[in-house]
Each structure stands twice: as C-alpha cells, then as structure tokens.
Amino acid sequence: MLAKWSHVVPIPGMRSDARIEENLGAADVPLSPDELAEVEDALSHIVIHGNRTDEDIQRMGYVKPQ
C-alpha cells in the first residue's frame, strides 16, 4: 500500500514492543516494480470469504462484546 499511494499511513498492530518495532520496520522495505507486481498478482488470487464486520470479528473472539 505504501508503494501504491503516498497518503497511506501504516498502523501496525502489536502484542509486544518487539512486534511493533518489527511491524514498523516493514515501512522501510523498498519493493521494486517487479516485486510489487508479483505481490499484486499473488493477492489477486486470494478469495475472501465472509464479511469483515464488527459482528464477524466478534465471533472470531478478538473483540469483546459491548
């Protein structure tokens, strides 16, 4: 996303300080146009099943019910 649009800001998740540092480091990894095209191609073959609504996430157990 960072390579596609200049207005994207990474907001990494974390469970530990080490993970936040690791996730933030991804913003500094440059991708060549060929690498980016390869990633885009791989992503285009992924089938998304279901919605990503609050209710769906809640059923997965990651969000506490209100």
Biopython code that builds the backbone (N, CA, C, O; Angstrom):
import numpy as np
from Bio.PDB.StructureBuilder import StructureBuilder

atoms = [
    (1, "MET", "N", (0.818, -1.185, 0.000)),
    (1, "MET", "CA", (0.000, 0.000, 0.000)),
    (1, "MET", "C", (0.867, 1.256, 0.000)),
    (1, "MET", "O", (0.555, 2.232, -0.683)),
    (2, "LEU", "N", (1.944, 1.229, 0.759)),
    (2, "LEU", "CA", (2.822, 2.400, 0.805)),
    (2, "LEU", "C", (3.428, 2.685, -0.562)),
    (2, "LEU", "O", (3.666, 3.840, -0.914)),
    (3, "ALA", "N", (3.678, 1.625, -1.332)),
    (3, "ALA", "CA", (4.265, 1.809, -2.655)),
    (3, "ALA", "C", (3.236, 2.322, -3.660)),
    (3, "ALA", "O", (3.597, 2.930, -4.668)),
    (4, "LYS", "N", (1.955, 2.076, -3.384)),
    (4, "LYS", "CA", (0.910, 2.470, -4.335)),
    (4, "LYS", "C", (0.426, 3.897, -4.117)),
    (4, "LYS", "O", (0.135, 4.601, -5.084)),
    (5, "TRP", "N", (0.337, 4.331, -2.871)),
    (5, "TRP", "CA", (-0.231, 5.641, -2.579)),
    (5, "TRP", "C", (0.603, 6.345, -1.517)),
    (5, "TRP", "O", (0.973, 5.734, -0.514)),
    (6, "SER", "N", (0.897, 7.600, -1.724)),
    (6, "SER", "CA", (1.724, 8.355, -0.776)),
    (6, "SER", "C", (0.953, 8.778, 0.464)),
    (6, "SER", "O", (1.560, 9.162, 1.465)),
    (7, "HIS", "N", (-0.373, 8.715, 0.417)),
    (7, "HIS", "CA", (-1.172, 9.171, 1.559)),
    (7, "HIS", "C", (-1.515, 8.051, 2.552)),
    (7, "HIS", "O", (-2.271, 8.290, 3.494)),
    (8, "VAL", "N", (-0.980, 6.841, 2.368)),
    (8, "VAL", "CA", (-1.242, 5.720, 3.260)),
    (8, "VAL", "C", (-0.301, 5.804, 4.460)),
    (8, "VAL", "O", (0.899, 6.032, 4.309)),
    (9, "VAL", "N", (-0.859, 5.619, 5.640)),
    (9, "VAL", "CA", (-0.062, 5.632, 6.870)),
    (9, "VAL", "C", (-0.180, 4.264, 7.524)),
    (9, "VAL", "O", (-1.292, 3.823, 7.814)),
    (10, "PRO", "N", (0.946, 3.575, 7.765)),
    (10, "PRO", "CA", (0.849, 2.255, 8.399)),
    (10, "PRO", "C", (0.421, 2.384, 9.864)),
    (10, "PRO", "O", (0.914, 3.240, 10.599)),
    (11, "ILE", "N", (-0.493, 1.527, 10.260)),
    (11, "ILE", "CA", (-0.929, 1.462, 11.658)),
    (11, "ILE", "C", (-0.774, 0.004, 12.081)),
    (11, "ILE", "O", (-1.734, -0.763, 12.014)),
    (12, "PRO", "N", (0.415, -0.385, 12.513)),
    (12, "PRO", "CA", (0.652, -1.793, 12.837)),
    (12, "PRO", "C", (0.026, -2.192, 14.170)),
    (12, "PRO", "O", (-0.036, -1.401, 15.112)),
    (13, "GLY", "N", (-0.432, -3.431, 14.221)),
    (13, "GLY", "CA", (-0.910, -3.985, 15.480)),
    (13, "GLY", "C", (0.266, -4.518, 16.269)),
    (13, "GLY", "O", (1.376, -4.621, 15.747)),
    (14, "MET", "N", (0.029, -4.858, 17.527)),
    (14, "MET", "CA", (1.137, -5.383, 18.323)),
    (14, "MET", "C", (0.632, -6.150, 19.525)),
    (14, "MET", "O", (-0.458, -5.905, 20.041)),
    (15, "ARG", "N", (1.445, -7.068, 19.947)),
    (15, "ARG", "CA", (1.234, -7.764, 21.210)),
    (15, "ARG", "C", (2.437, -7.572, 22.122)),
    (15, "ARG", "O", (2.412, -7.938, 23.297)),
    (16, "SER", "N", (3.489, -6.990, 21.556)),
    (16, "SER", "CA", (4.688, -6.727, 22.365)),
    (16, "SER", "C", (5.455, -5.582, 21.707)),
    (16, "SER", "O", (5.237, -5.263, 20.539)),
    (17, "ASP", "N", (6.349, -4.975, 22.471)),
    (17, "ASP", "CA", (7.174, -3.888, 21.929)),
    (17, "ASP", "C", (8.034, -4.386, 20.765)),
    (17, "ASP", "O", (8.252, -3.664, 19.791)),
    (18, "ALA", "N", (8.518, -5.620, 20.874)),
    (18, "ALA", "CA", (9.354, -6.167, 19.799)),
    (18, "ALA", "C", (8.559, -6.270, 18.497)),
    (18, "ALA", "O", (9.092, -6.004, 17.420)),
    (19, "ARG", "N", (7.301, -6.650, 18.595)),
    (19, "ARG", "CA", (6.464, -6.773, 17.400)),
    (19, "ARG", "C", (6.170, -5.417, 16.768)),
    (19, "ARG", "O", (6.149, -5.310, 15.542)),
    (20, "ILE", "N", (5.945, -4.390, 17.563)),
    (20, "ILE", "CA", (5.670, -3.067, 16.986)),
    (20, "ILE", "C", (6.897, -2.575, 16.223)),
    (20, "ILE", "O", (6.762, -1.981, 15.153)),
    (21, "GLU", "N", (8.081, -2.815, 16.759)),
    (21, "GLU", "CA", (9.310, -2.417, 16.058)),
    (21, "GLU", "C", (9.465, -3.206, 14.763)),
    (21, "GLU", "O", (9.840, -2.650, 13.730)),
    (22, "GLU", "N", (9.175, -4.498, 14.822)),
    (22, "GLU", "CA", (9.260, -5.330, 13.623)),
    (22, "GLU", "C", (8.249, -4.861, 12.572)),
    (22, "GLU", "O", (8.588, -4.735, 11.396)),
    (23, "ASN", "N", (7.022, -4.605, 12.994)),
    (23, "ASN", "CA", (5.984, -4.171, 12.062)),
    (23, "ASN", "C", (6.291, -2.803, 11.462)),
    (23, "ASN", "O", (6.073, -2.595, 10.269)),
    (24, "LEU", "N", (6.786, -1.880, 12.252)),
    (24, "LEU", "CA", (7.133, -0.559, 11.737)),
    (24, "LEU", "C", (8.279, -0.633, 10.731)),
    (24, "LEU", "O", (8.357, 0.174, 9.805)),
    (25, "GLY", "N", (9.164, -1.605, 10.923)),
    (25, "GLY", "CA", (10.288, -1.776, 10.003)),
    (25, "GLY", "C", (9.849, -2.111, 8.589)),
    (25, "GLY", "O", (10.581, -1.855, 7.633)),
    (26, "ALA", "N", (8.661, -2.681, 8.449)),
    (26, "ALA", "CA", (8.160, -3.030, 7.119)),
    (26, "ALA", "C", (7.974, -1.792, 6.248)),
    (26, "ALA", "O", (8.042, -1.881, 5.022)),
    (27, "ALA", "N", (7.743, -0.647, 6.867)),
    (27, "ALA", "CA", (7.563, 0.592, 6.101)),
    (27, "ALA", "C", (8.857, 1.014, 5.404)),
    (27, "ALA", "O", (8.822, 1.811, 4.466)),
    (28, "ASP", "N", (9.990, 0.490, 5.850)),
    (28, "ASP", "CA", (11.284, 0.844, 5.275)),
    (28, "ASP", "C", (11.784, -0.160, 4.243)),
    (28, "ASP", "O", (12.905, -0.032, 3.751)),
    (29, "VAL", "N", (10.969, -1.154, 3.909)),
    (29, "VAL", "CA", (11.381, -2.176, 2.943)),
    (29, "VAL", "C", (10.947, -1.731, 1.546)),
    (29, "VAL", "O", (9.754, -1.694, 1.244)),
    (30, "PRO", "N", (11.911, -1.397, 0.703)),
    (30, "PRO", "CA", (11.541, -0.973, -0.660)),
    (30, "PRO", "C", (11.209, -2.180, -1.535)),
    (30, "PRO", "O", (11.838, -3.232, -1.422)),
    (31, "LEU", "N", (10.229, -2.017, -2.397)),
    (31, "LEU", "CA", (9.892, -3.053, -3.369)),
    (31, "LEU", "C", (10.130, -2.503, -4.767)),
    (31, "LEU", "O", (9.742, -1.379, -5.086)),
    (32, "SER", "N", (10.770, -3.310, -5.582)),
    (32, "SER", "CA", (10.956, -2.915, -6.977)),
    (32, "SER", "C", (9.605, -3.028, -7.679)),
    (32, "SER", "O", (8.700, -3.686, -7.166)),
    (33, "PRO", "N", (9.455, -2.403, -8.831)),
    (33, "PRO", "CA", (8.198, -2.548, -9.583)),
    (33, "PRO", "C", (7.859, -4.017, -9.881)),
    (33, "PRO", "O", (6.691, -4.401, -9.840)),
    (34, "ASP", "N", (8.867, -4.829, -10.177)),
    (34, "ASP", "CA", (8.624, -6.258, -10.440)),
    (34, "ASP", "C", (8.151, -6.978, -9.183)),
    (34, "ASP", "O", (7.248, -7.811, -9.246)),
    (35, "GLU", "N", (8.755, -6.661, -8.048)),
    (35, "GLU", "CA", (8.337, -7.281, -6.789)),
    (35, "GLU", "C", (6.909, -6.874, -6.430)),
    (35, "GLU", "O", (6.111, -7.703, -5.994)),
    (36, "LEU", "N", (6.599, -5.614, -6.613)),
    (36, "LEU", "CA", (5.251, -5.132, -6.329)),
    (36, "LEU", "C", (4.234, -5.815, -7.235)),
    (36, "LEU", "O", (3.153, -6.187, -6.777)),
    (37, "ALA", "N", (4.562, -5.984, -8.504)),
    (37, "ALA", "CA", (3.670, -6.665, -9.439)),
    (37, "ALA", "C", (3.464, -8.122, -9.022)),
    (37, "ALA", "O", (2.362, -8.655, -9.145)),
    (38, "GLU", "N", (4.520, -8.759, -8.531)),
    (38, "GLU", "CA", (4.408, -10.149, -8.074)),
    (38, "GLU", "C", (3.493, -10.253, -6.850)),
    (38, "GLU", "O", (2.687, -11.179, -6.752)),
    (39, "VAL", "N", (3.618, -9.311, -5.926)),
    (39, "VAL", "CA", (2.747, -9.292, -4.748)),
    (39, "VAL", "C", (1.300, -9.059, -5.173)),
    (39, "VAL", "O", (0.394, -9.752, -4.711)),
    (40, "GLU", "N", (1.085, -8.085, -6.050)),
    (40, "GLU", "CA", (-0.268, -7.790, -6.531)),
    (40, "GLU", "C", (-0.881, -9.005, -7.222)),
    (40, "GLU", "O", (-2.062, -9.297, -7.034)),
    (41, "ASP", "N", (-0.088, -9.707, -8.012)),
    (41, "ASP", "CA", (-0.587, -10.893, -8.697)),
    (41, "ASP", "C", (-0.979, -11.969, -7.690)),
    (41, "ASP", "O", (-2.044, -12.574, -7.816)),
    (42, "ALA", "N", (-0.137, -12.211, -6.699)),
    (42, "ALA", "CA", (-0.444, -13.227, -5.685)),
    (42, "ALA", "C", (-1.712, -12.854, -4.914)),
    (42, "ALA", "O", (-2.550, -13.714, -4.641)),
    (43, "LEU", "N", (-1.849, -11.591, -4.568)),
    (43, "LEU", "CA", (-3.029, -11.155, -3.829)),
    (43, "LEU", "C", (-4.299, -11.273, -4.654)),
    (43, "LEU", "O", (-5.375, -11.505, -4.102)),
    (44, "SER", "N", (-4.191, -11.119, -5.952)),
    (44, "SER", "CA", (-5.376, -11.184, -6.804)),
    (44, "SER", "C", (-5.977, -12.589, -6.853)),
    (44, "SER", "O", (-7.120, -12.751, -7.282)),
    (45, "HIS", "N", (-5.234, -13.598, -6.426)),
    (45, "HIS", "CA", (-5.717, -14.981, -6.442)),
    (45, "HIS", "C", (-6.330, -15.416, -5.110)),
    (45, "HIS", "O", (-6.818, -16.540, -4.992)),
    (46, "ILE", "N", (-6.307, -14.546, -4.119)),
    (46, "ILE", "CA", (-6.862, -14.890, -2.808)),
    (46, "ILE", "C", (-8.362, -14.633, -2.820)),
    (46, "ILE", "O", (-8.823, -13.568, -3.232)),
    (47, "VAL", "N", (-9.107, -15.621, -2.364)),
    (47, "VAL", "CA", (-10.557, -15.483, -2.275)),
    (47, "VAL", "C", (-10.906, -15.116, -0.840)),
    (47, "VAL", "O", (-10.536, -15.825, 0.096)),
    (48, "ILE", "N", (-11.609, -14.020, -0.671)),
    (48, "ILE", "CA", (-12.046, -13.584, 0.647)),
    (48, "ILE", "C", (-13.415, -14.187, 0.914)),
    (48, "ILE", "O", (-14.332, -14.040, 0.105)),
    (49, "HIS", "N", (-13.554, -14.858, 2.035)),
    (49, "HIS", "CA", (-14.815, -15.472, 2.418)),
    (49, "HIS", "C", (-15.407, -14.702, 3.587)),
    (49, "HIS", "O", (-14.715, -14.432, 4.569)),
    (50, "GLY", "N", (-16.665, -14.351, 3.490)),
    (50, "GLY", "CA", (-17.357, -13.694, 4.590)),
    (50, "GLY", "C", (-17.094, -12.207, 4.626)),
    (50, "GLY", "O", (-16.296, -11.670, 3.858)),
    (51, "ASN", "N", (-17.776, -11.573, 5.523)),
    (51, "ASN", "CA", (-17.638, -10.128, 5.719)),
    (51, "ASN", "C", (-16.578, -9.839, 6.761)),
    (51, "ASN", "O", (-16.116, -10.743, 7.457)),
    (52, "ARG", "N", (-16.207, -8.626, 6.863)),
    (52, "ARG", "CA", (-15.265, -8.184, 7.889)),
    (52, "ARG", "C", (-15.958, -7.135, 8.747)),
    (52, "ARG", "O", (-15.415, -6.060, 9.003)),
    (53, "THR", "N", (-17.166, -7.469, 9.185)),
    (53, "THR", "CA", (-17.938, -6.550, 10.011)),
    (53, "THR", "C", (-17.588, -6.739, 11.475)),
    (53, "THR", "O", (-16.933, -7.717, 11.836)),
    (54, "ASP", "N", (-18.013, -5.826, 12.312)),
    (54, "ASP", "CA", (-17.771, -5.954, 13.747)),
    (54, "ASP", "C", (-18.315, -7.278, 14.285)),
    (54, "ASP", "O", (-17.691, -7.914, 15.134)),
    (55, "GLU", "N", (-19.487, -7.687, 13.783)),
    (55, "GLU", "CA", (-20.096, -8.933, 14.250)),
    (55, "GLU", "C", (-19.242, -10.142, 13.882)),
    (55, "GLU", "O", (-19.086, -11.063, 14.684)),
    (56, "ASP", "N", (-18.686, -10.139, 12.663)),
    (56, "ASP", "CA", (-17.833, -11.250, 12.248)),
    (56, "ASP", "C", (-16.570, -11.318, 13.088)),
    (56, "ASP", "O", (-16.163, -12.399, 13.512)),
    (57, "ILE", "N", (-15.958, -10.196, 13.327)),
    (57, "ILE", "CA", (-14.742, -10.154, 14.138)),
    (57, "ILE", "C", (-15.061, -10.574, 15.567)),
    (57, "ILE", "O", (-14.274, -11.277, 16.201)),
    (58, "GLN", "N", (-16.186, -10.155, 16.063)),
    (58, "GLN", "CA", (-16.607, -10.512, 17.412)),
    (58, "GLN", "C", (-16.745, -12.033, 17.534)),
    (58, "GLN", "O", (-16.339, -12.612, 18.541)),
    (59, "ARG", "N", (-17.317, -12.679, 16.514)),
    (59, "ARG", "CA", (-17.475, -14.136, 16.536)),
    (59, "ARG", "C", (-16.124, -14.848, 16.550)),
    (59, "ARG", "O", (-16.018, -15.956, 17.076)),
    (60, "MET", "N", (-15.089, -14.226, 15.978)),
    (60, "MET", "CA", (-13.760, -14.831, 15.988)),
    (60, "MET", "C", (-13.124, -14.732, 17.363)),
    (60, "MET", "O", (-12.123, -15.399, 17.626)),
    (61, "GLY", "N", (-13.674, -13.925, 18.230)),
    (61, "GLY", "CA", (-13.171, -13.839, 19.597)),
    (61, "GLY", "C", (-12.132, -12.775, 19.837)),
    (61, "GLY", "O", (-11.499, -12.773, 20.893)),
    (62, "TYR", "N", (-11.927, -11.859, 18.889)),
    (62, "TYR", "CA", (-10.903, -10.834, 19.052)),
    (62, "TYR", "C", (-11.450, -9.543, 19.639)),
    (62, "TYR", "O", (-10.689, -8.685, 20.086)),
    (63, "VAL", "N", (-12.763, -9.409, 19.637)),
    (63, "VAL", "CA", (-13.381, -8.171, 20.134)),
    (63, "VAL", "C", (-14.367, -8.551, 21.226)),
    (63, "VAL", "O", (-15.203, -9.435, 21.041)),
    (64, "LYS", "N", (-14.263, -7.886, 22.349)),
    (64, "LYS", "CA", (-15.198, -8.156, 23.423)),
    (64, "LYS", "C", (-16.568, -7.574, 23.089)),
    (64, "LYS", "O", (-16.647, -6.456, 22.580)),
    (65, "PRO", "N", (-17.641, -8.300, 23.360)),
    (65, "PRO", "CA", (-18.978, -7.753, 23.106)),
    (65, "PRO", "C", (-19.209, -6.499, 23.936)),
    (65, "PRO", "O", (-18.698, -6.365, 25.047)),
    (66, "GLN", "N", (-19.986, -5.590, 23.375)),
    (66, "GLN", "CA", (-20.284, -4.349, 24.109)),
    (66, "GLN", "C", (-21.460, -4.543, 25.020)),
    (66, "GLN", "O", (-21.859, -3.611, 25.719)),
]
sb = StructureBuilder()
sb.init_structure("model")
sb.init_model(0)
sb.init_chain("A")
sb.init_seg("    ")
for serial, (resi, resn, name, xyz) in enumerate(atoms, 1):
    if name == "N":
        sb.init_residue(resn, " ", resi, " ")
    sb.init_atom(name, np.array(xyz, "f"), 0.0, 1.0, " ", f" {name:<3s}", serial, name[0])
structure = sb.get_structure()
